[in-house]
Amino acid sequence: MLITSEDQAQELAQQIAGSTFVVIDTETHKTEQYYNKELLGVAIGIPKGLELETYYTTPGIFRFLHGPLSKTEWIGHNLKFDLEILRENGLDFKGPIWDTQIMVHLCDENFLDYSLDKLGLHLFNDRKMDMKPFEKGFQGWEKIPPVIMGNYAEQDLRITWKLFQKYLGQLRDQGLIELWPVVMDYVRSLQLMIRSGIRIDRPLLSDLSREAGIRLSELESQLAAVGILKPGSQKQVRKYLYHDLGLKARTFTNPPKRKDGTQAQPQPSVDSAAINAYIEDNLELADKLEPILEYRRLSKALSTWYNGFATKMGDRDYLHPGLKQHGTKTGRLSCAEPNLQQIPRDSARVKRAFIGTEHEALVEFDYSQIELRIGAYFARKFGDSTLFDVYSEGGDVHALTGEMIGAIKHLGFKEGRQVGKTGNFLWIYQGGPKRLRTTLWRDAKMRTTLESCEIWTEQFHRAYPGFKKANLAAARVHQKLGYVKMYNGRRRRIRTRNDRNQVKHYTAFNAVVQGSAGQVLMEAINELASQQESGAPWRLCCTVHDSVMLYVPRDRLEEVKPTICKIMASPAERQFELPFDVDMKEMG
């Protein structure tokens, strides 16, 4: 029902006042940037038993509903967006929220798409109306009349209400109701972070873009010399790999069906995973194959970060990252428009563009070796407390590993410790000698023999038997139950992207450790946000991997540094019973 008058709004307000829950959905004018989104209307659903009565109001009428709406619990899909747009339009809602997008992801992290359209179609066979003809006919989304926009928005409400009813029961069945307040606090914490945004050095961004373009031209010439005239052409790369170099194909593409229903023939894979696998098998191929990988990395940097940042910033100097709780299977955050979660850990070039202000320092607080510490906790549960004890005493775990596997004796301290460092992060997940050899070359430009890597790998598992036991135990639990749990009860069900029935049990321990790291970060960010809202002198602005970025007044940085480190370390130390170091560095 379209609400067009103050009298109708007052009647609706009375209904809202008598309801515990309301379902909310906003419609906005779409823009490329985070800011300048115009509120076109608000759809409101009021539950009546299992059914839902739906209404649609324009912004001018919606203001009469602020009071009663503030006293209800809100249900919505991707509520972070709705909360922010309504805050900008005068209603800063602080009550309980139920985000169905997060509810579905919490109960089943293996959907490929958590948009309302896809979930409605997949779960309820509920196909939404196609708005493209209206958008075209009225020459713009923002020009579609409220009566038509209302019908569209009310469909969103009904699907959202169905999702809420379905997944509220699943939250209870999986024992996740107690976790829900923490997860929903995270929605607001990320909202706070996105709103702040991170300042970007535009001139430096232009310089990085130009440098990337020059290097790409060099790589194009280098690849053209071996017959790859278009590095983006899979056909040319495939010819180079499987004809010119004579490699034997081990993985193949899974092409979609043609329009006529016939199936195209699978082709040998040319993705980066396949190329890395060939380098692992034969490191001598690195000089021939690395230029292809470097070209792809630089192309992504240019389009996603250097040029992509500028597009998303618009005419401002701030970037507002689209952080999402539902974008990964592990329970860690993802990011879109632009994607900051896939910035390589060693890509200082990209992070150089993140800068402070005249009076505020931009600082990054990063967990030191969080996955290895969590892994050490689980290894101790299987009778192997060596790494746990070293961490507890503040020792150097990489040097210890380098000594225990004989790498320091063989190579000297610096390179031997590097083997220990690289190996620690691989071996806890049962990484093998080939992967170690390739990673040492890629990260440290160390050339080692496969035989040495085999010896070091074997020695690691002799020195630290708990990791192999922990991996095996996690795989068995997953095989038996179909899931493993993080420390806060959140489940991880491992599937592949192309076959939901194909299970990789051997990755279960990795899922537990990575997932637990994600849950630690959630608790830490929630506490930082809570203290910021209470007047703490910092401003959350971004998170990348296991780090948090904040703006802090320059004259108070040394004062607040210990507090921030303690806040970040506390949830991990409380759960995993050993010290978690947090490193700070100033950026820009």
N, C-alpha and C positions, 0 to 999 in steps of 0.2 A: 504494500500500500504506500502510495506517495503522500508524504506529509508536506502540505504547502502553506499552512496557516499557523498562527500562534495558538489558536484554540485547539487545533488538532495536536499540536506539540504538547499542550498541557494535558490532554487526555492520555497521550502516550507516556508522558512523565509519570502519571499515576500508575500506569501498568508497570513501568520500570521499577517504581518504588516498591511494588508488591512482589518483585521477583528477585531470587538470589543470584541468578546468572543472567547475563545478556551475551548474545553473540554479536561481534563487531566486525565490520569490514569497511575500509575506506576506499574510495575511488579518487585517483589523482591524475593530473596532467603529467604525462611521462616526459622526463628530460634525461640527457646523458649524465648530468652531474648529480651529486648528492643533494645539492640545494636547489632552490627555485621550483620545487614541485608544488603545484597548485591543487588545493583540496577542492574536488568537484562535488562530493557528496559523501554521506555516511549511511551505511545500511545497518539496521539494528534488528536482531531477532530475539524474541521473548519466548522461552520454552513454555509449552502448555502440555504437560505430560511428556509423551515421547515426541510430540509434534512441535512445530515452531511457527509462530506468527511473525511475519517479516514486514519491515517498514524501511522507507528510504527518505532521507531528508537532505536538503541543500545546506551548505554551511551557515547561511543566515538563520535558518530555522533550528539547526542543530544546537545553537548556543542555549536554547531554552531547556535543553536536556542535560546540561553539564552537571547540575546538582544531583539528581537522582542516579545518573550513571556513575558518579563518583562513589556511591555507596554499595555498588554491586561487585560481583566477580565477573571478569571479562573472559570470554572464549573467543579465540580468533586464530587465523592461520598466518604465520609469519608476523606475529604481533609486534615485533620490534619496529617494523616499518609503521604500523598503524599508531603505535604509542607515540612515535616521534612526530608524525605529521599532525596528530591531534594536539600534542604539546605545543607545537608551533602555532596552532590555531586556538589556543586558550584553555585547553583541557589537559592538565598534567596529571594523568591518572596514576595513583599510588597503591591501588588495591590489588587483591590477588588476581593472577592471570593464569589462563590455561591455553597454551599455544599448541594447537593440534599438529602443526608441522614437527615440533619437537617431541610431542607425545608419540607420534608414529615412529620417528627415528629412534627414540629411546627404546621402544618395544621391538623394532625391527630395523636394523641399520643397513639392510641389504636391498632396499628399494633403489632403483636407478634414478628415480626422479621423485622429489617430494613436493612438487608443485601441486596446488589444489586441483588443477585440471586433470593431471595424470593420476593422482590418488583416487579422485572421484570416479574416473573411468575404470581404473583397475579394480577397485574394491567394491564399487556399487553399480558399475555399468551406467554411471550418471554422466552423460555427455552434455557439456555446457553449450550455450548458444554461441554461434560464431558472430563476433562483433566486427569482423573486418569489413563486411558490406556497409555497416552503419558508419564506421570510421571513414570509409571512402566516400560514402554518399553525403555525409555532413562535412566532409573536408577537414577532418581532425577529430581525435579522440575527445578533446575538451569541448567540442561543439555538439556532441551527441546529447539529445534532450534528456532531462532527468527521468522522464517516465520510462524511456528505453534503458538508460543506465541503471535505473532502479531494478528493473526485471533481471538484468545481468547480475547485479550485486546480490540480489536476494537468492539467486542460485548458489552463489558462493557461501552464503549463510547456511543454506540447507545442507550442503556437502560438509561444511565445517561442523555442524551440529551432529551429523552422522558419525564423523570421525571422532568427535568427543565422546559420544556414547560408546562407540566400539572400543576405543583405546583407554578410556578410564578403567574399564574392567581389566584390560590387559596390564595396565600399570599395577593394579592390585594383585593380579595373578602372579606377576613376576617380582612382587615385593619391592616395588619402586616408588610407592606413594610417599614414603618418608624422604626419599631423595628429591622428590619433585620441587619443594621450596628452594633448594639449592640450585637446581637447574633453571628455575624461573628467575631467581635472582641474577643468574648469569645473563639472561635476556636483557635485563636492565643495565647490568655492568657493561655489556657490549654496546648497548645503546649510548651510554655515556662516553665510551671510548670512540665510537664512530662519530658522534657529534663533535667531539674535540677536533679530530683529524690531526694530521701530521704535516708540518710545513716542509715544502719542497724548494730546493735551490734551482730555480728555472734556468739560469745561465749554465750551471753545471750539467743540468739535464740535457741541454742542447749540445754541450761539449761531448758528453757520453754518447749521445745519438750520432754525432758526426764521427767520433772515433770508431764506433761499432760499424758504421757504414764503410769506412776505409778498410777495416779488417775484413769485412764481408767481401769487399771487392778483391782483396788479396786472396782470400780462400776460393772465390769463384775462379780466379785465374789458375790457382793450384789444382783445383778439381777439374777444370776444363782440360788441363794437360793430360789427364788420365781418362778423358772421354765423358766426364760428367759435365755437360754444358749447362744444365739446369739442375742445381743441387736439390731443388724442391721436387724434382721429378722422380717418383718411385721407380718408374720404368728404367731410367738411366742408372740409378743407384743399384737396382736389381741386376742389370747387365754387368755392371762393374764387379759386384760381389760374386755372382754365380757363374759368370762367363769369363771375365777377364782375370779374376783372381782364382777362379776354380773352386770356390768354397762349396761345401756340401750342405744343402738346405736341411735344417732340422725342425724348423717351425714354419707354419704356413698361415696365410691370411684366411679369414672366414668371410668371404664377400657376400653382400646382401643379394637377394634375388633381383633379377632384372624386371623391368616393367611388364614384360610378357610372361612372367612367372617362372622362367627358366633360371637355373642356378649357374652363376659364373664359376669358372675353374679356380680353385685356390692357387695362390701364388706364393713363392718363398718370401718369408718376412724380411722387411728392410727397416723395421722400426729400430729405435735406439737400443732396446733390450736385446734384440737379436745381434746387433753389431757389437755391443759390449760382451755378449757371450762368445763371439768369435775372438775378441781380444783376450778374454780369459783363457781360452783354449790355446792361443798362440800369440804371446805378447809381441813377437816379432812383427805382427800385423798392425801394431798400434800406430806406427808412423803412416801407414796407408789408410787406416780407418778413422783415426782421431780427427782429421780435417772435416769429415762428414759430420761428426758429432759436434765439433766446435761450431761449424756453420749453423747447425740447428739450434744450439744454445744461444748463439749471438742473435739469430733471427728472432728467437723468442724474447730475448732481452730487449731488442729494438722495438718490437711490436707491442709487447705486453707491458714493459716497464718504461723505457725511455720515452717512446711516443705515446704509449698507453696512459702513462701518468698525466701527460699534458692534456689529453682528451678528457679524462675524468675530472681534472681540476677546473676546467673551464677558464674563467677569467680571474680565479682566485689563486692564492699561493698555497692552499691547503688541499691535501688529498684525504678523502674520507673512505677508508677501506670497508668493503662490504663483508664484514666478518659474519660467519654462519656456524651455528652449532650442528647443523645437520648434513654438512657437506663431505664428511669422511666416515668411513666404516669403523675407524679405531676409537672414535669418541673425542678426537682432537678437533680443533677448529679448522675450518677452511675459510677461504676468502675469495671474493670475486669482485670484478669491476673496480679496481684491478685486483689480480691475484697476488697477494703478498706472502702467502704461505708457501709458495714454490720458489721463492728466492733462495738460491743455493746458500748453504751456511757459509761458504767461503767467498761469497760474492760481495766483497766490501765495496766494489764499484757501485753497485746499485744503492747500498745503504749510505754512501757518501752524499747522496742527494737529499737525505733526511737531515734537516737542520733545526737549530734552536731559534730563539727570538732574542731581541736585545736584552731582555731582563730574565729570560728563562733558558736554562740549559736543557737540551734534549738528551736524556740518558736512557740507556738500555740495561736492564737487569736480567741476567741470563743464568739459568740453572747450569751448574757445572756437572757434566757427566750424569744427568738425572737418570737415564735409562740404565747405565752401568751400576749405579747405586741401588736402584730398585731391583735389578737382576741379582746383585750381591745379597740382598735381603732374602730372595727366594732360594738362592743357592745354599744359604745357611740352614734353611728349613730341611735340606736334604743332606745335612751333615758336613757341609763345606763352608766354613766361616772365614776362610783366608782373606778374601777381598773385603768382606764385611768388617773384619777386625782392622785391616789397614785403613779403611775409610774412617772407622771409629777413632783411630789414633792419629788421623791427619796425615797419613803417609802417601807416598807416590805410587799409585797402583800400576801405572804404566811402566815405571822403572822396575817394579817388582816382577811384573810379567815378563819383561825383557830379560831379566836375570834368570827366572825360573825356566824359561824355555830355551835358554842358551844363546839368545840373539845378541845380548850385550857382549858376551865373551867372544862371539864370532865376529861381530861387526864394530864393536866399540860402543860407548855409552849412547851417543846421540842417535845413531841409526838403529841401534838395538832397542832403545826406548821407543823409537818410532814404530818399529815392528810390534812391540808390546801394545802401544796405543791403538794402532790400526787393528791389530788382532783382537784386542779386548772387545771392541764394538762389533766385530764380526762373529767371533767364536761363541759369545754368549747366546747367539741365535743359531749356532751350528753352521756358520759360514765355513766354506771349504778352502783348501789351498789355492785353487785357481782364482777364487774371488780375492783372497789375500794378496796374491801376486799382482793382480790387476790394480787393486786399490792402492797398494804401495807405489806403483808406478804413477797412477793418476794423481794421487794426493801429495806424494813426496818425491816423485821422479826417482824412486829407488828401483834399480834393476836387481831382481833376485831370481834364483832358480826355483823351479817348481819343486824340486827335491827338498830344498831348504824350507819352503813353505809347508810341505807335507810334514817334515820333522817338527817344525814349530807348532803346527796345529795339533799334532799328536801329543806333544809335550804340554800344551795348554790343558788339554783334557785330563792328562795325568795329574797335573798340578791343581786343577780346579774341577774335580769330578761332579760337583753339585750342579753345574749348568746343564750338562747332558742329562742328568737325572730330572732336573726341573723341566726341561724341554719335553722329555718323554712322558712325564707325569701329566703335563698340561695337554699333550696330544691325546693321552688316554682318556682324560676327563672329557675333552671335547668329543671324542669318538663315542663315549658312553652317553653323554647328556645332550650333545648337539650344541653346546656352548661352554664357554669359560666365563668366569666372573672377575671384574675388577674389585678392588677392596671395598668400594661403596655399594656393591650389589649390581652394578650395571653389567649387562651381559654382552658377550661378543660371539656372534654366530658366523663362522667363516664359510664364505661361498666364493665362487669365481664369478666374474662379470658375465661370461657367456653361457654358463650352465649352473643353475642354482642348486643342482643336485651333486655337483662335484665339490668335494670337501678337501681342503688342505689342512688336515689335522696337525701337520708338523709345524705350522705357523702359529699355533695356539699360544705358545709362551711369548712370542713376539707381541701378539695381540694383548696379552695380559699386561706386559711391561709398558708398551706404548700407550695403551688405554689408561693405565694407572697414572702415567705422566700427564695425560690430558686432564684427568680428574683433579690432580694436584694443582695444575694451572688454573682450573676453574675455581677452586676454593680460594686460591691466592688472589686472583683478580677480583672475586667477590668482596674479599676483605679490603683490598685496596680501594675499590669503588665505594664501599660503605664508609671508610674513613675519609675519602675525598668529599663525599656528600655531607659529612659531619664537620668539614672545615680543614682537613689536612692540607698542607701546602704542596700538593702535587696535582697533576692533571693527566689522567690516563689518555693515551692517544693511539696506541697500536700494540699489536702482539704479532711476532713472527716466530714460528717454531716454538721453542720453549722459553722465549724471552718476552719481557714486557717493557714497553717504551712509555716514558712519562716526561712531562715538562715539569721542571722543578725550579723555583726561583734560584738564581745563581748564588745569592748570598746565603742560602739555606741548604745547599746541596750536601755539604759535609754533615750538617746536623741531622738531616732526615735519612741519609744513606743507611745507617744501621737499622732504622725502623723498617724501611722497605725490605731490606734483606731478611729481617726476622719474619715479617709478614709472609714473604714468599716461601721461606724455608719451613715455617711452622707446620702446615698440613702434611708435608712430606715426612718431616721428622717425627711427627706424632704417629703416623701410620707405619713407617718403615724402620723406626727405632735406631737411626744412625744420622750423623750430621749431613746436611745438604748445603753445600756451598753455593752462594749466589754471587756472580761476578758483575761489577758495574763498569760501564765505559761511557764516556761522553761522546756524542755523535755530532757530525756536522762541523 
